[in-house]
Amino acid sequence: MPDSAPIAVCIGEGLISLVAATAGPLQDCRTFHRSLAGAEWNTAIALASAGVRTAVVSRVGDDGFGRFLTAELRRHGVDDTAVEIDPDAPTGLYVKELVPRPDGAVDGAMHYYRTGSAASAMSPATLAAPAASAVLESAALVHVSGITPALSDSALAAQETLFAERRAHQVLSFDLNWRPVLWRGREAEGRAVLTDFAHRADVVFCTGSDAEAVFGTADPQELRGLLAEPRYLVLTDPRGAVAFDGAERADSDAVDTPVVETVGAGDAFAAGFLAGILTGLSLTGSLARAHRIAARALASTRDHIG
């Protein structure tokens, strides 16, 4: 395998994020800052920042937003050769409304405009394309989330194909990322789909709130009992994280760091943990690396680390 071949591949939708320049109701905001977003793309950038050669498999529109997203991947050292260009469908985007909090930080409220996007047309053919097949064949780690199967039937089929045809040498990582707005009217189906993927992954990440919504519990030991198959299980909340490697358990507190806004911190956390296990760190060491990288995402209103 050439030295330039990716070690990790992240599969999912990249989005344009238009972030309000000031906190307050969306109708009062006149200026927005453009940025890259999308859970798997955020994770890819954070992995690359940790020294892991990383590629993205996805689709964007043949438009200025799509060209910006792929240029951003390259700027951060992420391989974009497996990002397909759709001549007809647009690049997805969302608007981030900043809601002030009493502690001086802000919460991000997301308004999605991604229906019919280029990435929603991901399918098993996307994974079989020469560029995607090449990066997938070389990768030691493949990272996906619960967002992609919610985008469309073809995107669900792509993720199902990935799991069904998984390569024996690869670690398959799955971030639950429960997005009820994407499953509106079919929430029970969404919970069943994501639960099935979680049982079949090697690494599972979830927040306490997402675990409660999908699995019915946020208790670490109960969750481990429900999800016995993945080697690694990582549960996070604002206070810290609990990780399992088989029967081994490690608990860690969140890093004491100023918080500007939390969106994207979970993606950076996942990247830090994955970088840790890829480089042979202990469970405790992988958690520590995850917290350090997540702290960088908490320091701005961007979804990804700078």
C-alpha positions in Angstrom: 0.0 0.0 0.0 1.5 3.4 -0.9 2.4 5.7 1.9 -0.1 8.3 0.6 -3.1 5.8 0.8 -5.7 6.8 3.3 -5.8 5.0 6.7 -9.3 6.3 7.4 -12.3 6.9 5.2 -15.4 8.9 6.3 -18.6 8.4 4.3 -21.5 11.0 4.5 -22.9 14.3 3.4 -20.8 17.5 3.4 -22.9 20.6 3.9 -22.5 24.3 3.6 -23.1 25.9 7.0 -24.2 29.5 7.0 -23.6 30.7 10.6 -25.3 33.8 11.8 -22.8 36.5 12.6 -24.7 37.6 15.7 -26.8 35.7 18.3 -30.5 36.3 18.1 -33.6 35.4 16.1 -32.9 34.4 12.5 -35.1 37.1 11.1 -32.9 39.8 12.7 -29.6 38.5 11.3 -28.2 40.3 8.3 -24.8 38.6 7.9 -23.8 34.9 7.8 -20.4 33.3 7.7 -19.9 30.4 5.4 -18.2 27.2 6.6 -17.9 23.5 6.0 -20.2 21.2 8.0 -21.5 17.6 8.0 -20.7 15.1 10.8 -18.5 12.7 8.8 -16.7 15.6 7.1 -16.0 17.2 10.5 -14.6 13.9 11.7 -12.4 13.6 8.6 -10.9 17.0 9.2 -10.2 16.3 12.8 -8.7 12.9 12.0 -6.4 14.6 9.5 -5.4 17.2 12.1 -4.4 14.3 14.3 -2.0 13.0 11.7 -4.3 10.3 10.2 -4.3 10.1 6.4 -8.0 10.4 5.7 -10.4 10.4 2.7 -14.0 11.3 2.2 -16.6 9.4 0.1 -19.5 11.6 -0.8 -21.3 13.6 -3.5 -21.6 17.4 -4.0 -23.3 19.6 -6.6 -21.5 21.1 -9.6 -21.8 24.5 -8.0 -19.8 27.0 -6.1 -20.7 25.5 -2.7 -19.6 22.1 -3.8 -16.3 23.5 -5.1 -15.8 25.3 -1.8 -16.4 22.1 0.2 -13.9 20.0 -1.8 -11.3 22.8 -1.6 -11.8 22.9 2.2 -11.1 19.2 2.4 -7.9 19.6 0.4 -6.9 22.6 2.5 -7.2 20.5 5.7 -5.2 17.6 4.1 -8.2 15.3 3.4 -8.3 13.3 0.2 -11.3 14.4 -1.9 -10.8 12.1 -4.9 -13.8 10.0 -4.0 -16.2 12.9 -3.8 -18.5 12.7 -6.9 -19.7 15.8 -8.6 -23.5 15.8 -9.5 -24.2 17.8 -12.6 -27.9 18.4 -11.6 -28.6 18.2 -7.9 -27.3 21.0 -5.6 -25.0 20.9 -2.6 -26.9 20.7 0.7 -26.7 23.4 3.2 -28.0 24.5 6.6 -28.4 27.8 8.5 -27.2 27.9 12.1 -29.2 30.3 14.3 -27.3 31.3 17.4 -29.4 31.3 20.6 -27.9 33.1 23.6 -27.4 31.2 26.9 -27.3 32.8 30.4 -23.7 31.7 30.8 -22.5 33.7 27.8 -22.2 30.8 25.4 -24.6 30.2 22.6 -26.6 27.2 21.4 -26.8 26.4 17.7 -30.3 25.8 16.2 -30.0 24.2 12.8 -32.3 24.8 9.9 -31.7 22.3 7.1 -32.0 22.8 3.3 -30.8 19.4 2.1 -33.8 17.7 0.5 -32.9 16.5 -3.0 -29.2 17.3 -2.4 -26.4 15.7 -4.4 -25.4 13.6 -1.4 -28.9 12.3 -0.8 -28.4 10.4 -4.1 -25.5 8.4 -2.6 -26.1 4.7 -3.4 -24.2 1.4 -3.6 -22.9 2.7 -7.0 -21.2 5.5 -5.2 -19.2 3.1 -3.2 -18.4 1.0 -6.2 -17.1 3.9 -8.3 -13.3 3.5 -9.0 -12.1 6.3 -6.8 -14.3 5.3 -3.8 -13.4 1.6 -4.2 -9.7 2.4 -4.2 -9.8 4.4 -1.0 -12.0 1.9 0.7 -9.8 -1.0 -0.2 -6.8 0.6 1.4 -8.4 1.9 4.6 -7.9 0.5 8.0 -10.9 2.4 9.4 -14.2 3.3 7.9 -16.4 5.8 9.7 -20.1 6.4 9.1 -23.1 7.8 11.1 -26.8 7.5 11.6 -27.4 10.6 9.4 -26.7 9.0 6.0 -29.4 6.3 6.2 -31.9 9.0 7.0 -31.2 11.0 3.8 -32.9 8.6 1.2 -33.6 5.0 0.4 -30.5 4.9 -1.9 -28.3 6.4 0.8 -29.6 3.8 3.3 -28.8 1.1 0.7 -25.3 2.4 0.4 -24.6 2.1 4.1 -26.3 -1.3 4.2 -24.0 -2.4 1.4 -20.9 -1.1 3.3 -21.8 -3.1 6.4 -22.8 -6.3 4.4 -19.6 -6.2 2.3 -17.2 -5.1 5.0 -13.6 -5.9 4.5 -12.1 -8.2 7.2 -9.1 -5.9 7.8 -11.1 -2.8 8.6 -12.5 -1.3 11.7 -16.1 -0.1 11.1 -17.0 2.9 13.2 -20.6 4.2 13.7 -21.7 7.4 15.3 -25.4 7.2 16.2 -26.1 10.9 15.5 -29.9 10.6 16.0 -31.6 13.4 14.0 -35.3 13.2 14.6 -36.1 15.9 12.0 -34.6 13.6 9.3 -36.8 10.7 10.5 -40.0 12.7 11.0 -43.1 10.5 10.6 -40.9 7.4 10.6 -39.2 7.6 13.9 -39.7 3.9 14.8 -38.1 2.8 11.5 -35.2 5.1 12.2 -34.6 3.7 15.6 -34.7 0.1 14.2 -32.3 1.0 11.4 -29.8 2.7 13.6 -30.0 0.0 16.3 -29.2 -2.6 13.6 -26.1 -0.7 12.4 -24.9 -0.2 16.0 -25.0 -4.0 16.7 -22.9 -4.6 13.6 -20.2 -1.9 14.1 -16.8 -2.4 15.8 -16.9 1.1 17.4 -20.1 2.9 18.4 -20.3 6.5 19.6 -23.5 8.1 21.1 -24.4 10.9 23.3 -26.5 10.3 26.4 -29.6 12.0 24.9 -29.3 10.1 21.7 -28.9 6.8 23.5 -32.0 7.5 25.6 -34.0 8.4 22.4 -32.9 5.4 20.4 -32.1 2.6 22.9 -34.2 3.7 25.8 -31.3 4.2 28.3 -28.3 6.4 28.9 -26.9 4.2 31.7 -23.5 3.0 30.5 -23.7 -0.5 31.9 -27.2 -1.0 30.7 -26.2 0.3 27.3 -23.2 -2.1 27.2 -25.6 -4.9 28.0 -27.8 -3.9 25.0 -24.8 -3.4 22.7 -22.5 -6.3 23.4 -21.2 -6.9 19.9 -19.1 -3.7 19.2 -15.6 -4.0 20.7 -15.6 -0.3 21.6 -18.6 1.6 22.9 -18.3 5.3 23.8 -21.0 7.3 25.6 -20.6 11.0 26.1 -22.5 13.8 27.9 -21.5 17.4 28.9 -19.8 16.0 32.0 -17.5 13.6 30.3 -17.4 10.2 28.7 -17.5 6.5 29.4 -15.7 4.0 27.0 -15.7 0.3 26.9 -13.2 -2.0 25.2 -14.8 -5.4 25.6 -15.4 -5.7 29.3 -12.8 -3.0 30.2 -14.3 0.3 31.2 -12.8 3.8 31.4 -14.5 6.9 32.7 -13.2 10.5 32.1 -14.3 14.0 32.9 -14.7 16.7 30.3 -11.8 19.1 29.8 -12.3 22.4 31.6 -12.3 24.7 28.6 -14.2 27.8 27.5 -17.3 26.8 25.5 -18.4 29.1 22.6 -20.7 26.6 21.0 -21.0 22.8 21.1 -22.1 21.7 17.5 -19.3 19.6 16.0 -17.6 18.8 19.3 -18.9 15.2 19.2 -17.4 14.7 15.7 -14.0 16.0 16.9 -14.3 13.8 20.0 -14.9 10.7 17.8 -11.9 11.6 15.6 -9.7 11.9 18.7 -10.8 8.5 20.0 -10.4 6.8 16.6 -6.9 8.3 16.2 -6.1 6.9 19.6 -7.1 3.3 18.8 -5.5 3.5 15.4 -2.1 4.4 17.0 -2.3 1.9 19.8 -3.2 4.1 22.7 -4.9 2.6 25.7 -8.6 3.1 26.3 -7.8 5.9 28.8 -5.3 7.4 26.4 -7.8 7.4 23.6 -10.4 9.2 25.7 -7.8 11.8 26.7 -7.0 12.4 23.1 -10.6 12.6 22.2 -11.2 15.3 24.9 -8.3 17.4 23.7 -9.5 17.5 20.1 -13.1 18.1 21.1 -11.9 21.1 23.1 -10.7 22.7 19.9 -14.2 22.4 18.4 -15.8 24.0 21.4 -13.8 27.2 20.9 -15.7 28.6 17.9 -19.1 28.6 16.2 -17.7 26.5 13.3 -18.7 22.9 13.2 -15.1 21.7 12.5 -11.8 22.4 14.1 -9.6 25.1 12.5 
